[in-house]
Amino acid sequence: MNNFAFYNPTKIVFGRGTVTELGGLVEPYGKRVLLVYGGGSIKRNGLYDQVLRQLKGIGAEVYELPGVEPNPRLTSVHRGIELCREHDVQFILGVGGGSVIDAAKAIAAGVPYEGDVWDFYARKARVEKALPLGAVLTLAATGTEMNGNTVITNWEINQKRGMGSIHVYPKFSILDPELTFTVPADQTANGIVDMMSHVFEQYFSLTTDTPLQERLCESILKTVIENGELAIREPDNYAARANLMLCGTYALNGGMISVGVQQDWASHEIEHAISAVYDIAHGAGLSIVFPNWMKYVYRSRIDRFVQYAVRVWDIDPAGKSDEEIALAGIQATRDYFTRIGAPATLGEAGIGREKLDVMAEDAVRFGPLGSFRKLEKDDVKAILEMAL
């Protein structure tokens, strides 16, 4: 196990009806609030009105940035920064899924910065300060509600980049599982794939002597597997939605399952390169990429893939070679993604081979990917070829 430091400043308020606590959570940070949200689902399900009642109840002046895209665009972030500066906004509230909250984080970092906020994503600058922000989560997926990560797409140059900073951890996040009841089946499936993929990036590691971290990862994966299909089949099953929501938060909250562990993240970078060009849902892209990454790299540490197959998928190892066990676990992953309705190939997403070179080049723009096995451009292209 490696040395580590773990700090997480985000307050989580979890459970039914917790939106009623929003006003008291926002009030200490100021009365001029930018409300960031997406395509309008929060208006259809009544959440928008609940949020406004809470903010008006503390006398807040509310400015709005609607229409944040599923892969949040830099142009939306720029609009949010302008609104904050124009109205001297004191607090940013993201109400939605990971894309909305990621956009809120980018805006928070961009307001006090004199340059272009894209500098943070292009690795030309580091975040030194940010406006305070909070979140009301409506989709179980990314873990952004309890971490300092944010991913933004610069559509003009077809680049999708992430950055992380302690300064953009939400001050609080409200997690009410009932707010996810109306999430469509395909978006629920994408969220399931996303949270499982976050665990994979931390679980498939070359670091040894980490039994606690490994079992924490495995328990999250098994809980997602057990509750995912149930949530799709019974959208208003509170227990299933609550378990998925908590799994999403624990899967990527800045270190709970990965302290002392060397992480990978190659599959996420490959997916970012795909969706920067084709604008597909992040979870759908990960469903396509991850099992193919697994097949490409599993021999780098076959014992971890054997452990994964046995502990997570209950593969019976009797009479099987390590190779057979590992491949059975990878196939079980693909089969589960298929059962919940997530795509298996680039072709299913309408993607051909025309831009494989472009995507492979973009994925390694800052150097080789990953740590489980270092991937160069040719490796990335090979994985994309497998995904066709």
Protein Blocks (a to p, Z undefined) as FASTA:
>chain_A
ZZdddddfbdcdedehklmmmmmmmmmnojbdcddddehpmmmnommmmmmmmmmmnopa
cdddehiafbacfklmmmmmmmmmmnopabdcdeddfklmmmmmmmmmmmmpmbdfklmm
nopaccfbdcddddddfbdfklmmmccbdcdddfknopacddddfklgcfbdcddfklmm
mpcfklmmmmmmmmmmmmmmmmmccbehilklmmmmmmmmmmmmmmmmmmmmmmmlmklm
mmmmmmmmmmogopmmmgoiaceklmmmmmmmmmmmnopafklmmmmmmmmmmmmmmmmo
mmlmmmmmmmmnopafehpafklmmmmmmmmmmmmmmmnopafbfklnopafklmmmmmm
mmmmnocedjkbccdfklmmmmmmmmZZ
